[in-house]
Amino acid sequence: MSESQEEMAVRQLPLGIRLKDGNTFDNYLAASNAQAVACLQAALQDPAMIYLWGGEGTGKTHLLQAACHAAAAKGRPCAYLPLACWQELDAAMLEGLENTSLVCLDDIASVAGRTGWETALFHLYNRLRDAGATLLATGPAPPAALPLALPDLRSRLAWGMVFQLHPLRDEEKLAGLQQRARARGLELPEAVGRYLLQHCPRDMGSLLAILERLDRASLAARRRLTIPFVKIVLGARPRKAARHK
């Protein structure tokens, strides 16, 4: 499917939201979250209600967008809504989403306590279930611990599969960075990888962005990745990248 066809499959929002190209299943380092990833991929074939929860840097947004990429690549209509942007959205846009095959609601806790949004989400859940569509939702805590004012919405989120996403351990991050570097044709020595883990933002989104930066610099300078070279490229104090959920 062409890029334009994939974009058409993803419901366009007034906010002008675009999925990040790199947020795919292939680019997600699953590690201890492998079961959750497998269930998300299966839900693209068989309808399911799945709720993911975890802290910053566990890849909640990455996985929702990966599911949208996968669905859109097959020509299946889908929608991704970042509820943290609720002020720029309107709960009325939830109407009719049951006609899509996949709906992804990112960060439900952002609209907790907002009666209009909670009620609209509750009815959307019921319509999606009746229509045989897939709903993927995320939050920072399990359903029972969400500060939702509508108990029925909390119970609905707990009806389906619930997965806690765990952050990667340092050894898993290192292995993931080296694997990604090899895919780029770049050698990332263990010592350099550990230097990045010690001196750079520790979430994988930021680390992968830094690796891409180092790859470009290495090609331009025709130099291997060494700690002295990395210090030159990043500076004495590497600039912090934006954190990813």
N, C-alpha and C positions, 0 to 999 in steps of 0.2 A: 504494500500500500504506500502511495506517495505521501510526503509530509502534509500536503494540503488536504488530502483525503482523511488523514489521521486527525488533523485539526478539526475537520468538519464533524467527526464522530464524537469529539469531546464538546459537550455543551458549552457554548460561549456565554460568559457572564458579563454584565455591565462593567465590572471591575477591570476587565481586560486581562484576566489571569491566564497565564500560560504555564504549562507543565515544563519543568526543567528537563532538558534532553537527557541529562545523565542520571535521572532518577528512574532507573529500570531495575528489574529483578536481577539481571546479570551483574549490575554494579553494586548490589547490596551484599555485604558480608554477613551472612546469616549466623554462623557459629551456633550458639545455644538457642537462637531464634529460628532454627531450621524448620521446626514443626509449624510455626505460625506462617512462615513463608509458603510452605507446601500447601497449607489450607487456603491461603489467599489465592494461590494459583489454581487450585481445584475449584474455588468458588467462581472462577471465570467460566467454568463449564457447567457446574451444578449450583443453582441458587443457594445462597447462604447468608446468614446475618453474623457478622464477625466484628468484635470490638477489641481494639488493641490499646493497651495502656503501658505507660512507662515514662521515664524522665527525659530530660533534654539529651540529645545526642544518640537516642536509641533507634532513630530512623522511622518514626511514625509517618511523617509527611512523605518521606522517600518511598515507603511501601504503598501508600495510597496512590501516589502519582505513578508508581510502577504498574499498579493494577490498571490504572487508566490508560497508560501507554499500551499495555498488552491487549486490553479490550478494544481500544481504538484501532490498533494494528489489524485486528480481525474484522473491522467495520462495525463493531457493536457500539451503539450509542451509550455514552457514559457522562457523568457529571462529577466534577470535583469542586467542593465548596470549603474554603478556609474560613471557618466560623470565627476565627480571631478578628476577621475583617467585618464583623457583623454590622458595624456602623455604616459601611459602604454597601451593604447588601440589604435585601428586603426579604422577610420571611415569606412573602407572597410568591417568591421565585421557586419555592418548594412545590408549588402546585404543578401537577403534570409530570413530575420526575419519575413517577411509577411507570411511565412509558419508556424509560431507558432501561438497559440491561444491568447497569452498574451505577450506584450512587456512593460517593465517598465524602464523608463528613469529617473534616479535620478539626479536632479540638473542641468537642462538645461543651467542655467546661466553660468556654468563653461566653456562652449564652445562658449559663446557669442563672436562674432567678429572673430571667426575662420571659414573662408569661407568654407573650405572643410567639416568641421563638420556640419555647418548650412545647406549647400546644401544637404548633405547626410540625415540629419534629415527631411528636407522638403520632399524629395522624399520618405523616409520611411513612413512618415505620410500618403502620398497619397496611397502608396501601401497597407498599413495596412487597410485603409478605404475601398479600392476597394476589398480587400480580406475578409472583414467582421471580422477582428481581433480586439482585444481590445488593446488600448494604454493608459497607465497610465504614466503621467509625473509630475515632481515636479520642483519647483523653489522658490526663496526667495520673489518673487513679482508677481503680476498679469501679464498676457501676455503683456498687453499694456506697462508695465513699464520695461520689460526685455530689457537689452542693446544689443538686437540682431541686426546684420547688415542687415539681410534679412527680409524685412517687411512681405513677404508672409509666412515665418515660424511663425512669431508672430501672424498673423491672423489665421493660421491653429490652433494654440494652443487655440485660443479664440473661435473656432467654436464649440467645444464640451462643456461639463459641466466643470465649473470652481468653485472650492471651496477654500475658505480661511480657514486654520486650525488655531484654537485659542488655546492658551496655557491654561492649567488647572489652575483654581483658587486654592488657598491654601486649602480651604475646600474640593474641589474635589480631590486634591492630598492626603489629609489626609484620606478621605473615601476610595480612591483607595488603599492606603497602608494597611489600616485595612482589606479591603476585601481580598487582596492578602495574608496577614498574616493569616487570618482565613483559607484560602484555604490550607495553609501549616500546619494547626493545631497549629498556634502560636497566642498568644494574644498580640496585640499591643495597649497598653493603649493610650488614647488620648494625655496625657501629653508627653509620649515618642515620639509619632508621631510629635507633634508640636516642640519638641526639634530637631528632625531630619530636619524638614523644616527650622528651624532657623540656624542650625549650619552645615548643609551639602550642597553639590551641589543640586540645586533646580530642575534640570530636572528629569523627571520620570525615565529615563534610569539609571541614577546614583542612585536615591533613591531606585529603585527596586534591584539594585546590592548590595546596603548597607543592605537592608532588608534580602537578601539571606545570606549575611555574618553574620548578627546578628542571623539568624535562626540556622546556623551551630554552632555558638558559644554558643547559648542557649542550644542546644541539648548536646553539648560536656560538658558544665559546669553544665547541669541540673538546670539552673536558669531561672527565668522569666525575661522578658524584663523590666528593670527599668532604669531610667536615670543614676544612678551611674554605673550600669552594662554596659550600652551603652557607657559611657565615657571610661570605661576600655577597651572595645573591639575596639573602634575606636580611642582611644587616645585623648589627650586634644584637638588636632587640627586634625579632620578627614581629611584623605588624599583625595584630589579631584579626582574624577573619570573623565574619558573622557566624553566630552559632546556629546549628540546624536542629530542628526537632526530630 
